[in-house]
Each structure stands twice: as C-alpha cells, then as structure tokens.
C-alpha cells in the first residue's frame, strides 16, 4: 500500500505456509475492525505498525502499538532494539515485567487475543465432542509427531477455521502449540501442555498461564502421561477488558 495505513505484523513460516496461531492475529484484528466498520487495508491518519498475537515482541520497533503480544523466550534480550512502545495490552505479567524493566509503560491488561474467538464469532464454532482427545503440535514439533505416528493429530499449518473446528471435536486437548491450548481453553475444553522436545522456551506458556490467573505450567512428555495428568486449572479471563484495550483510535479520526 502506498498510503498511510496500519500494518499488522504477524509471523509467517519462510516456506509461505501459515501457522494457525500466528495467523489468528490477522483473523481477530480484521474481525474486530469489521464489527466497527473498518478494514485493515484502509487509509488512516498516520502510518503505524501493530503487533497482536504471537511471541513477536522482538520484531517491534519504536512507536509500534502492542495489543496482546508476548516475549519469545528463545530470543536474546539484545534483539529487542526498541526504546519506546505504545502498549495497550500484553499476553501476561512476564512480558509486562520485561517491558517495564526497560522503562516502558504497560497497563495491567492481560490475555492472548485468541481467547476472544468465542466472543467475536458467537455461534460459529460449537463444541462437538467426537474424539476422546486430539494432539496439536507446535510447528517445530510436526516432524517428531509424524515419526511417533500419533493418533488424532491437528496440524498447525491447516486453515485457522479447520484447526478450531477440529479442536472442538475433542473432549481433551493435548498440545505443544500454545494456541492449541488457548483455543481449547477459550471454549471450555480441558487442555494439557505436552513437551515433545526442548525447542520451545517455557516463557510463553508461563506468561499465558500467569496472565489468566494461574501459576507456572506443568507438562507431560507423552500422550499417555498427558491423559493421566488431565487438564490445567481453568483460566480466569475478562474479554471486555482486552476488547476495550483494542487500539481502534488508530483507525478512527
């Protein structure tokens, strides 16, 4: 676009595919805007960049707008080059602490925006338990999951709506995908974090859990162990607070 607009940054795999959790950023921001008679691709009063869903804070630059983003624990502190941000909400208190230690003001508004799906799409997705459990691997765990030949696997590179629909067919969700856990919990399905490898840093899981009123994450390392452990404690989440923090002012004159 060659006119001033709000650019929504979200992470995409280099091969051109989409990772459903990160792609939910575009889905959710677009839906909130459409509900308020706005679109992402419209001219705005000034050029801005916004970051919503994902552990993508290290991609932010000065004056960028943050709504729900979190720190990626795998990324070195030195890669966060910004000195000031316009923060409306963050994923959890660990991200808030990280930013406040850098002198950036952060309101105490927590939650991954993917938790808003039931509120933004009322009636579209319904729980329809057909399977005792499903497994939702993180993108980086796809290869190992294939070698394990697990049953009821939901690929994070499927379309976002198919991922949501398939998650809602389960009585229990076992996921190394953070957004596999979040979507399950958003719709009241018990979920357990499974750790197939040491690739993912625990920061983002702890940040999400603490932002929804819980302590540090516990995890299983096999499906059998996850089934034995059962679901995490239910989240505490106020959708109104996160929705009210949405930066609609970037579009409205």
C-alpha positions in Angstrom: 0.0 0.0 0.0 1.3 3.4 -0.9 -0.9 5.4 1.5 -0.8 5.7 5.3 -2.3 2.6 6.9 -1.9 0.4 10.0 0.4 -2.5 9.2 -0.4 -5.6 11.2 2.8 -7.6 11.8 2.4 -11.3 12.4 4.9 -14.2 11.9 4.8 -16.5 8.9 6.9 -19.5 8.1 9.6 -18.9 5.4 8.0 -21.5 3.1 4.9 -19.4 2.6 2.6 -21.5 4.6 0.6 -20.2 7.6 1.0 -21.2 11.2 -2.6 -21.1 12.5 -1.8 -19.5 15.9 0.1 -16.6 14.3 -2.5 -16.2 11.5 -5.2 -15.7 14.1 -3.7 -12.3 14.6 -5.0 -11.2 11.2 -8.3 -13.0 11.7 -9.1 -11.4 15.0 -7.9 -7.9 14.3 -9.8 -8.0 11.0 -13.0 -9.2 12.7 -12.8 -6.5 15.4 -12.3 -3.8 12.7 -15.1 -5.2 10.5 -17.5 -5.1 13.5 -16.7 -1.4 13.8 -16.9 -0.6 10.1 -13.2 -0.6 9.4 -10.7 -2.6 7.4 -7.0 -3.3 7.7 -6.4 -2.0 4.2 -7.8 1.5 4.6 -6.1 4.8 4.7 -5.5 6.1 8.2 -4.4 9.4 9.7 -0.9 8.2 10.1 1.3 5.2 9.4 1.6 2.8 12.3 2.6 -0.8 12.9 0.7 -3.0 15.3 1.6 -6.4 16.9 -1.1 -8.6 18.4 -0.9 -12.4 18.6 2.4 -14.2 18.9 5.7 -14.2 20.6 6.9 -11.5 18.3 7.8 -8.6 20.6 11.4 -8.7 19.3 10.1 -7.6 15.9 8.7 -4.4 17.3 10.2 -1.0 16.5 9.9 2.4 18.2 6.3 3.7 18.5 4.8 0.4 17.4 1.4 -0.5 19.0 1.2 -3.6 21.2 -2.1 -5.4 21.9 -1.6 -8.9 23.3 1.9 -9.7 22.1 4.4 -11.5 24.2 8.1 -12.0 24.6 9.7 -15.0 22.9 11.9 -16.7 25.5 14.2 -18.1 22.8 15.2 -14.6 21.6 18.1 -12.8 23.2 17.4 -9.5 25.0 19.8 -7.7 22.7 17.4 -8.4 19.7 14.8 -6.1 21.3 16.0 -2.8 19.8 13.0 -0.6 20.6 13.2 2.1 23.2 9.6 3.1 23.4 6.3 1.4 22.5 2.6 2.2 22.6 1.4 -0.7 24.8 -2.4 -1.4 25.2 -2.2 -5.0 26.4 0.2 -7.8 26.7 -0.1 -11.6 26.8 0.9 -11.8 30.5 2.7 -10.4 33.5 6.1 -11.8 32.4 6.0 -9.7 29.3 4.8 -6.7 31.3 7.7 -7.1 33.7 10.2 -7.4 30.8 8.9 -4.1 29.2 8.7 -2.2 32.5 12.3 -3.1 33.3 13.1 -1.3 30.0 11.3 1.8 31.2 8.2 1.2 29.0 4.7 1.9 30.5 2.5 -1.2 30.3 -1.2 -1.3 31.6 -2.2 -4.3 33.6 -4.3 -5.7 30.8 -3.5 -9.4 30.0 -4.7 -12.0 27.6 -3.9 -13.6 24.3 -6.4 -12.2 21.8 -7.2 -15.7 20.6 -9.2 -16.1 23.8 -11.7 -13.7 22.2 -12.7 -16.1 19.4 -16.0 -17.3 21.1 -17.0 -13.6 21.7 -16.1 -12.4 18.2 -17.7 -15.4 16.4 -20.7 -16.2 18.5 -22.4 -19.4 17.3 -19.9 -20.0 14.5 -17.9 -22.7 16.4 -19.5 -25.2 18.7 -18.1 -27.9 20.9 -19.0 -31.3 19.3 -17.1 -34.0 21.2 -16.4 -36.9 18.8 -12.9 -37.9 20.0 -11.5 -38.6 23.5 -8.5 -36.4 22.7 -6.6 -34.6 20.0 -2.9 -33.7 19.7 -2.0 -30.2 18.5 1.8 -30.0 17.9 3.8 -26.8 17.7 5.0 -26.1 14.2 8.6 -27.2 15.2 7.2 -30.5 16.6 5.5 -31.6 13.4 8.3 -33.9 12.2 8.7 -35.6 15.5 4.9 -36.1 15.9 4.9 -37.8 12.4 7.7 -40.2 13.5 5.7 -41.1 16.6 2.7 -41.9 14.5 0.3 -40.4 17.0 -3.5 -40.5 16.5 -5.9 -37.5 16.2 -3.2 -35.0 15.2 -4.2 -31.5 14.2 -1.6 -29.8 12.0 -0.9 -26.1 12.8 -0.5 -25.5 9.1 -4.1 -26.2 8.4 -6.5 -23.3 7.9 -7.3 -21.5 11.1 -11.0 -22.4 10.9 -10.3 -26.1 10.4 -7.9 -26.1 13.3 -10.6 -24.5 15.6 -13.3 -26.9 14.3 -11.1 -30.0 14.9 -10.0 -28.8 18.3 -13.7 -28.5 19.3 -14.3 -32.1 18.3 -12.2 -33.3 21.3 -13.1 -34.0 24.9 -9.5 -33.2 25.8 -6.7 -31.3 24.1 -3.0 -32.3 24.3 -0.9 -29.6 22.7 2.6 -28.3 22.4 1.1 -25.5 20.3 0.4 -22.6 22.7 -2.7 -21.7 20.6 -3.9 -25.3 20.6 -4.1 -24.9 24.4 -5.6 -21.4 24.2 -8.4 -22.3 21.7 -9.3 -25.3 23.8 -9.5 -23.2 27.0 -11.4 -20.4 25.2 -14.2 -22.9 24.6 -14.0 -24.6 28.0 -12.2 -27.8 26.9 -9.6 -29.1 29.3 -6.1 -29.0 27.9 -2.6 -30.2 28.9 0.8 -29.0 27.6 2.9 -31.8 26.1 6.6 -31.2 25.7 8.0 -33.3 22.8 11.4 -31.5 22.6 13.3 -28.8 24.4 12.9 -26.4 21.4 10.3 -24.1 22.9 11.2 -21.9 25.8 8.7 -22.2 28.7 8.4 -18.4 28.9 5.4 -18.0 26.6 3.4 -20.8 28.3 4.1 -19.4 31.8 3.3 -15.9 30.5 -0.1 -17.0 29.2 -0.9 -19.1 32.3 0.0 -16.3 34.7 -2.0 -13.8 32.6 -5.0 -15.9 33.1 -4.7 -16.3 36.8 -2.6 -19.4 37.2 1.0 -20.4 38.1 3.8 -21.9 36.1 3.0 -24.5 33.5 3.3 -28.3 34.2 3.8 -30.6 31.3 3.6 -34.2 30.1 6.2 -35.7 27.8 3.9 -38.5 26.3 0.3 -38.7 25.3 -0.3 -41.4 28.0 1.2 -39.1 30.7 -1.0 -36.2 29.5 -4.1 -38.3 29.7 -3.2 -39.3 33.2 -2.4 -35.7 34.2 -5.7 -34.2 32.9 -6.4 -30.6 32.2 -4.7 -27.4 33.6 -6.7 -25.3 36.1 -9.4 -23.3 34.3 -8.3 -19.8 33.1 -9.6 -16.6 34.5 -10.2 -14.1 31.7 -12.3 -10.9 31.2 -12.9 -10.4 27.4 -14.3 -6.9 28.0 -11.0 -5.6 29.4 -9.0 -6.9 26.5 -11.5 -5.7 23.9 -11.7 -2.3 25.4 -7.9 -2.0 25.1 -8.1 -2.6 21.3 -6.4 0.4 19.6 -9.4 1.4 17.5 -8.2 5.0 17.7 -5.6 4.1 15.1 -8.4 3.9 12.6 -10.9 6.4 13.8 -10.2 10.1 13.1 
